Every structure is written in structure tokens, then in C-alpha cells.
Amino acid sequence: MKPRSVKSIELVISLVLQIGVVVSSGIILIGLVLFFYQHGQTKSPLNVPDYHRYTSASYFFPHSFKAMKASLRAGQGIGLMTLGILLLVLTPILRVSTSILLFLRQRDRPMTLVTLVVLLVLAGSFFLGVAIQ
Amino acid sequence: MSPLDFVISLSVASFAAGLLGSLAGLGGGVIIVPVLTLLYHVDIRLAIGASILSVIATSSGAAVTYVRERLANLRAGMFLEVATTIGALTGAYITTLVPSSVLFVLFSAVLAYSAFAMFHKRHGVSVLSASNDRLANFFHLHGSYYDQSEHREITYKVTGTKLGLALMYIAGNISALLGVGSGALKVPAMDMAMHIPIKASAATSDFMIGVTAAASAGAYFARGQINPFIAAPVAIGVLVGAVVGSRLLNRITPRYIQALFVVVLIVVAIEMLQRGIT
């Protein structure tokens, strides 16, 4: 009985991770293409700026949920890249949440408790980190 | 260099980081930070932000395969995550008590010792067939996987969970401090303290590091350390590298994984010592 149920847990978790990875990288890639399109890279090869313009410490990019929403509404590629990056960050959190449900369904109380503690600490430090700044 | 050249060349470097990271149970931050700062002259704060993302990308990309192939020990990984996440949460407080140079030197000493110990026991990999560790038995942390290089099922018992938890707590601290996955500490903790076979240790470490990194990623994002223009090519490159690497690990002879890991440990130890002294 045990090996089979353990295996199904593994398949579900693997699938959750796969969905997170594919969706986030797809959005990041679309955002990146859009970014280059919007910054005129494709039109005039003579006016191409140096990459430092976008990587220097003074370059502005969205780093709050509010700024990301505004950037997305404006249809900017950088907003889409930010969204994809956030989804990638959320993938492990989604994985932990899924495992709580799976252990709960198996009536595996010790492991349910363990994963619940992990999620609480994880969510706590994630949102604490966002809030403190 | 044009922005397009930057994105393409950084993706290729990140692919290599993801490949190595997934094989050794590391986040690839060891490679990403020096590449960004030394090669592309990116600000260290932004490099660390991209590095924390590379850890999550390696972990999620590699774990897709490792979890399905049972190479990652799901139960042991989740059990130990309790210690790493609490370690990451309290890491920020600890830094205010101990100067970071002391931590860097301490960290490099631990790594150097692990490299030495792992090199020493390279010949006889001991897999336990019985364990009287009460925690491991209560939570059923023991595991098994089918080894594709040896063509046989490897069943192992887990021991030393208390020492493992303590080491994972320290690993969590280090992660929060340095923006790395600290797989360099997790792998020896599982391999040597808990007797988990090296391949399963590397795969389980890869499975775990994403959670540790995600715990601190929120703060990095809000602080404006994750520049999408830098992080996007890193994420894509590392993801593809990790997916490819994770399909290789099970086919490689364990001895080579250990040798690779010893080299990585020594390099990281030197890097950390340098940061502690200067």
C-alpha cells in the first residue's frame, strides 16, 4: 500500500514544479522579446546602446507589486519579466502548499505538521521581507 | 557590448551554472555572482539578487526530474526544510550579533573540512541497512532509488537526524546572509552525517534549496535587488541547464559526483575565506 501512495505524491509534486517552471519561463521569455521590441533594438542597429544602461545600479525597474501592476497595464516587457520572475519565486511555495494537501489526504499527521511549519515560516519570512523594506 | 549580446552570452553562462548546480546539489550562485561582477561589471547587490533567483531556478528545474525518479528523498528533504527555513528567518538577526567576516571564515573552514572528509571516504560509500535513529524511524525518512549507472535499486536508512537538523539550521543562516542555496553545506550534512548516498544527497539538496531561497527572495525583490533585465536571462539559462543536468545525474558513477563536489567545495571555501579576510 505504502510505495504506491508515495509514488503518486512524487508524481503530483513533480507536475506542480513542471507547471511552475514552464509558465514562469514562458512569461519571462515573452517579456524579454517584448522588451527588445519596445526598445527599438530591431529597427536601427546603429543606435544600439551599451548594455550597462539597463544593468547599472541607477537603472529603474519595478520592484513592488504596485509598480509591477502599473508596468503591466502599460504593456511593458519589463513588467511581464517581473511577473514571470515572481511566479518562479512562488513555485517552491506552491510546491510546499501542495505537499501539505497530499500528506493530509494520506492521513500522514507527522509529515502534514512538518510541511505546515515549513509553509508558515516560509510565507512569514517572504511577506515579512517584502513588508519591512 | 549590445544589450542583445549581453542577454545571449549571460544565458549561455547561466546554462553552465544550472548544469553544474543541478549535478552537485548547489544553486549555481557560486558561478553567477563572480560572472556578473567580474565579467559584466554588475553591482554586487544586483548580482546577489540574480543569484538568489538562479538558486530557485536550479532547484525547481532539477527537482522536476529528481522527484519523479525518486532520487530526491522527499520526506527527508521536507523534514530538514523545517531547520533551513527557521535558519533563514533567524539569519538576519544573527548577523547583527556576529561580524560577517567571522561568519565567512567559519563557513570556509566548515567547507574545507567537508571537502577533506569527503575526499577521505571517497572509496567506501557506506549505505546503512538498519537505523536506530528515533526521529528517522518515526517520520519514515528512509529511502530508495533505482541507480541507472549501477543498474540496481539502492535502499538506504537514514541516521544522525539531530546533527543533520543542526547543520541545516546553519545552512539556512548562511543562505539568508549570502544569497546562496548553501547546497555546499547541505550535501555534506546529508552525505556524511545522515548516511544518505551522494546522488540522493545532491538531488535532495537541489530539491530543498529553492525553498530556502524563496524565503529570502521576497526581501531581495522589495529591496530592488532583482533587476529583470539581468535576472531574466539568468533564470532562463539556469532552468534549461538544470533540466539537462538533472537527467544526467542518475547515469553518472557516484565517484565522479563526489570528485566534482570536492573540487567545488575547495573553490567555494577559498572564495569565502577571501571575502572574510578582505
Interface residues (C-beta under 8 A of the other chain):
Chain A: V6 K7 I9 E10 L11 I13 S14 L17 Q18 G20 V21 S24 S25 I28 L29 G31 L32 F35 F36 H39 Q41 V48 P49 D50 Y51 H52 R53 Y54 T55 S56 A57 Y59 F61 P62 H63 S64 I78 M81 T82 G84 I85 L86 L88 V89 L90 T91 P92 I93 R95 V96 S99 P110 M111 V114 T115 V117 V118 V121 L122 G124 S125 F126 F127 L128 G129 V130 A131 I132 Q133
Chain B: M1 S2 P3 L4 D5 F6 V7 Y40 H41 V42 D43 R45 L46 L53 I56 A57 S59 S60 G61 A63 V64 T65 V67 R68 R70 L74 R75 M78 F79 E81 V82 T85 I86 A88 L89 F138 F139 G210 V211 A213 A214 A215 S216 A217 G218 A219 Y220 F221 A222 R223 G224 Q225 I226 N227 P228 F229 I230 A231 A232 P233 A235 I236 L239 V243
